[in-house]
Amino acid sequence: VRYKLEPVDKEWKIAGDMNVIEYNYLPPGKYVLKTACMGEDGKLGEITSLVIHIQAPFYLRWWFFSAVALAVTGLLIWIDRERMKRKEAIHQMRSNIAGKLHEDVNMALNNINILSEIAKIKADTEPEKSKEFIEQIHTKSHNMMIAMDDMLWSIAPENDSMEKTIERMREFIDAQMNRYAVHIELIIDERLKYLNLPMQLRHEAFLLFKESINGLLDARADDIRIQMGQDKSSLLYMIECNNDHCDIEELNRFLNNRKLAEKLDGINAKLDIHIKKSYAVVECRIPLHPSQQFM
């Protein structure tokens, strides 16, 4: 028996005693297997032909390549849209922060201008009053510089993480301990640095944290202990302090002032205080979106 597989074989081949034909790893395509018997005269008899179609595997079909191309194109479009959304969201947050900074600077400058005019008028007739107004100008300008520094720090791309915000909190605590000569212990759950919080929420949470500490220090609280972590669906920080020498009236004024209320409302946060005989506890909860929490 002779055989030939077109277009693989150019010449006829002998099937052998077992009459077995083997072709391994044939590529996809159309083949024609021809067989015939060789007579004693050396001539081929009637040729039998068998048409064979080998289909390509699905991952080599045109429709698979088309589907992959469409999927890759769709994925690239989706990635680009998400990138643009994130870019727009960051731009919007930075615009909001910049707008608030502009508003605060404008208000502070107006106040300083008014105070300077009054101080100028009082300088000759009431020098003591003039000194008071100058002191107010100094305080407002100093506070404005701090606020600008915090805001510019927040919108810097290299600080766009919770880990950097925690470092900023520690720096603030160190500065307050040196300034007021008080002991402040800060304990932060290390997992907090992995929280995926938006820039504006981190900024507002940091300002609220500073406002709380400054309020306690102004009320002459000492031996302050701060714990920060996540409680269920909220970012939680608890501040416990010794109130033996604390001005409770000043503390209540701080808790009920309009500026603090605006900061709380801005991020839907809740602030509670529990005043005991020898200590006070301030508890602040900032709600988090499920995508911003750690498990």
CORPEZI-V388933 format. One record per run of one state. SS is the DSSP state (H for helix, E for strand, L for the rest). FROM is the first residue (numbers start at 1). TO is the last residue. If there is no record, write none. Layout:
SS:FROM:TO ; SS:FROM:TO
This chain:
L:1:1 ; E:2:6 ; L:7:12 ; E:13:14 ; L:15:28 ; E:29:36 ; L:37:37 ; E:38:38 ; L:39:43 ; E:44:44 ; L:45:47 ; E:48:54 ; L:55:57 ; H:58:60 ; L:61:61 ; H:62:125 ; L:126:126 ; H:127:155 ; L:156:156 ; H:157:159 ; L:160:161 ; H:162:180 ; L:181:183 ; E:184:188 ; L:189:189 ; H:190:194 ; L:195:198 ; H:199:218 ; L:219:221 ; E:222:231 ; L:232:233 ; E:234:242 ; L:243:247 ; H:248:255 ; L:256:257 ; H:258:266 ; L:267:269 ; E:270:275 ; L:276:278 ; E:279:287 ; L:288:289 ; H:290:292 ; L:293:295
